[in-house]
């Protein structure tokens, strides 16, 4: 698939409940949605995580999949290390 074959693309940034900045890119292709979320901090504590989600019909569902993936990498691991 050629990266230029997308129909629409949006990027947004927001802070989550852990005060980490999240960048979310939602890409609509002809046959599906793809969402890429990243947490990348330039100051301590350093974090660099990525989550990817796809869904055939919904950008929202693709975003949930991507966020679930990134949260499990970034926060679930930290909680289990501290306990």
Backbone as CSV, one residue per row, in Angstrom:
resi,resn,N_x,N_y,N_z,CA_x,CA_y,CA_z,C_x,C_y,C_z
1,UNK,0.845,-1.183,0.000,0.000,0.000,0.000,0.886,1.239,0.000
2,UNK,0.619,2.097,-0.891,1.346,3.351,-1.000,0.899,4.303,0.111
3,UNK,1.832,4.915,0.854,1.441,5.820,1.939,0.604,7.001,1.466
4,UNK,0.644,7.314,0.197,-0.132,8.432,-0.328,-1.564,8.056,-0.687
5,UNK,-1.948,6.813,-0.444,-3.287,6.348,-0.788,-4.323,6.621,0.298
6,UNK,-3.998,7.416,1.282,-4.970,7.678,2.336,-6.000,8.711,1.874
7,UNK,-7.172,8.644,2.494,-8.263,9.553,2.165,-8.210,10.804,3.035
8,UNK,-7.936,10.591,4.315,-7.933,11.681,5.271,-6.921,11.363,6.371
9,UNK,-6.350,12.422,6.971,-5.363,12.240,8.037,-5.510,13.387,9.028
10,UNK,-5.546,13.041,10.328,-5.629,14.046,11.395,-4.601,13.726,12.465
11,UNK,-4.019,14.748,13.027,-3.086,14.580,14.138,-3.551,15.473,15.275
12,UNK,-3.586,14.908,16.482,-3.928,15.713,17.651,-2.986,15.369,18.796
13,UNK,-2.852,16.303,19.707,-2.011,16.115,20.889,-2.829,16.451,22.119
14,UNK,-2.621,15.670,23.166,-3.314,15.915,24.424,-2.509,15.313,25.564
15,UNK,-2.830,15.742,26.784,-2.196,15.198,27.978,-3.156,14.224,28.636
16,UNK,-2.623,13.071,29.042,-3.471,12.072,29.693,-3.449,12.268,31.210
17,UNK,-4.082,11.348,31.929,-4.207,11.459,33.379,-2.866,11.309,34.111
18,UNK,-1.835,10.818,33.419,-0.496,10.710,34.002,0.367,11.912,33.640
19,UNK,-0.237,12.913,33.033,0.423,14.146,32.592,1.489,13.897,31.520
20,UNK,1.304,12.838,30.744,2.164,12.558,29.600,1.486,13.099,28.349
21,UNK,2.275,13.678,27.462,1.721,14.161,26.206,1.599,13.002,25.224
22,UNK,0.428,12.859,24.655,0.161,11.807,23.683,-0.124,12.463,22.342
23,UNK,0.506,11.938,21.313,0.214,12.375,19.956,-0.537,11.249,19.265
24,UNK,-1.672,11.580,18.658,-2.516,10.584,17.992,-2.703,10.973,16.535
25,UNK,-2.362,10.047,15.654,-2.554,10.251,14.225,-3.613,9.260,13.739
26,UNK,-4.679,9.779,13.164,-5.764,8.947,12.638,-5.720,9.049,11.125
27,UNK,-5.546,7.901,10.483,-5.443,7.861,9.025,-6.602,7.022,8.485
28,UNK,-7.354,7.600,7.568,-8.452,6.877,6.938,-8.008,6.447,5.552
29,UNK,-8.013,5.138,5.336,-7.730,4.565,4.023,-9.052,4.140,3.386
30,UNK,-8.998,3.698,2.174,-10.197,3.248,1.463,-10.890,2.099,2.208
31,UNK,-10.108,1.176,2.769,-10.694,-0.032,3.340,-10.621,-0.118,4.865
32,UNK,-9.966,0.836,5.530,-9.832,0.747,6.983,-9.298,2.054,7.571
33,UNK,-9.305,2.089,8.903,-8.693,3.181,9.654,-7.448,2.642,10.348
34,UNK,-6.451,3.480,10.446,-5.236,3.140,11.187,-4.939,4.299,12.128
35,UNK,-4.663,3.970,13.385,-4.346,4.988,14.376,-2.986,4.666,14.978
36,UNK,-2.133,5.676,15.040,-0.815,5.537,15.646,-0.743,6.545,16.792
37,UNK,-0.479,6.046,18.009,-0.323,6.925,19.165,1.094,6.788,19.701
38,UNK,1.642,7.900,20.172,2.992,7.878,20.719,3.044,8.667,22.016
39,UNK,3.910,8.195,22.912,4.318,8.941,24.097,5.824,9.048,23.981
40,UNK,6.317,10.256,23.925,7.756,10.464,23.789,8.125,11.692,24.604
41,UNK,8.764,11.464,25.726,9.143,12.560,26.605,10.615,12.887,26.438
42,UNK,10.913,14.155,26.403,12.285,14.596,26.241,12.946,14.914,27.573
43,UNK,12.185,14.815,28.669,12.715,15.070,30.001,12.488,13.839,30.871
44,UNK,13.265,13.726,31.924,13.112,12.588,32.851,11.759,12.663,33.539
45,UNK,11.105,11.554,33.801,11.486,10.193,33.413,11.211,9.975,31.925
46,UNK,12.198,9.488,31.217,12.096,9.322,29.770,11.163,8.174,29.418
47,UNK,10.285,8.429,28.473,9.363,7.403,27.977,9.337,7.504,26.463
48,UNK,9.271,6.359,25.819,9.199,6.317,24.361,8.385,5.087,23.985
49,UNK,7.103,5.288,23.745,6.191,4.184,23.460,5.367,4.491,22.227
50,UNK,4.928,3.422,21.558,4.073,3.557,20.390,2.984,2.486,20.457
51,UNK,1.796,2.857,20.034,0.687,1.922,19.939,0.014,2.096,18.581
52,UNK,-0.360,0.980,17.978,-0.983,1.014,16.658,-2.278,0.214,16.706
53,UNK,-3.326,0.789,16.143,-4.604,0.101,16.074,-5.224,0.261,14.703
54,UNK,-5.923,-0.773,14.259,-6.638,-0.704,12.981,-8.055,-1.235,13.169
55,UNK,-8.954,-0.713,12.367,-10.327,-1.194,12.343,-10.883,-0.917,10.954
56,UNK,-11.698,-1.805,10.465,-12.243,-1.661,9.108,-13.275,-0.555,8.981
57,UNK,-13.992,-0.258,10.090,-15.116,0.671,9.970,-15.017,1.929,10.825
58,UNK,-14.219,1.907,11.881,-14.286,3.004,12.838,-12.905,3.495,13.277
59,UNK,-12.697,4.787,13.136,-11.482,5.399,13.648,-11.450,5.376,15.164
60,UNK,-12.605,5.488,15.776,-12.705,5.457,17.239,-12.274,4.101,17.792
61,UNK,-12.728,3.028,17.168,-12.321,1.686,17.627,-10.834,1.465,17.410
62,UNK,-10.307,1.945,16.288,-8.871,1.835,16.037,-8.090,2.612,17.090
63,UNK,-8.592,3.770,17.496,-7.928,4.568,18.532,-7.942,3.836,19.868
64,UNK,-9.057,3.203,20.208,-9.124,2.444,21.463,-8.099,1.320,21.482
65,UNK,-7.969,0.633,20.365,-6.993,-0.459,20.277,-5.578,0.085,20.468
66,UNK,-5.263,1.182,19.801,-3.930,1.774,19.904,-3.653,2.272,21.322
67,UNK,-4.633,2.928,21.929,-4.446,3.435,23.287,-4.309,2.295,24.293
68,UNK,-5.078,1.254,24.123,-4.963,0.101,25.019,-3.562,-0.496,24.932
69,UNK,-3.037,-0.592,23.720,-1.692,-1.129,23.530,-0.639,-0.243,24.190
70,UNK,-0.721,1.055,23.976,0.306,1.946,24.523,0.202,2.032,26.046
71,UNK,-1.008,2.027,26.575,-1.163,2.069,28.030,-0.616,0.797,28.671
72,UNK,-0.818,-0.339,28.041,-0.286,-1.578,28.616,1.240,-1.576,28.614
73,UNK,1.845,-0.969,27.605,3.303,-0.884,27.555,3.840,0.143,28.545
74,UNK,3.223,1.307,28.591,3.771,2.420,29.363,3.430,2.363,30.849
75,UNK,2.245,1.880,31.197,1.800,2.014,32.579,1.599,0.679,33.281
76,UNK,1.143,-0.328,32.600,0.935,-1.610,33.257,2.271,-2.167,33.737
77,UNK,3.297,-2.036,32.910,4.627,-2.517,33.263,5.150,-1.765,34.496
78,UNK,4.980,-0.452,34.531,5.456,0.360,35.650,4.765,-0.017,36.947
79,UNK,3.463,-0.244,36.885,2.718,-0.609,38.102,3.213,-1.938,38.661
80,UNK,3.494,-2.902,37.799,3.938,-4.205,38.269,5.371,-4.182,38.773
81,UNK,6.194,-3.296,38.252,7.579,-3.193,38.735,7.588,-2.574,40.139
82,UNK,6.726,-1.620,40.387,6.723,-0.916,41.674,6.083,-1.721,42.797
83,UNK,5.378,-2.778,42.478,4.705,-3.565,43.530,5.453,-4.797,43.886
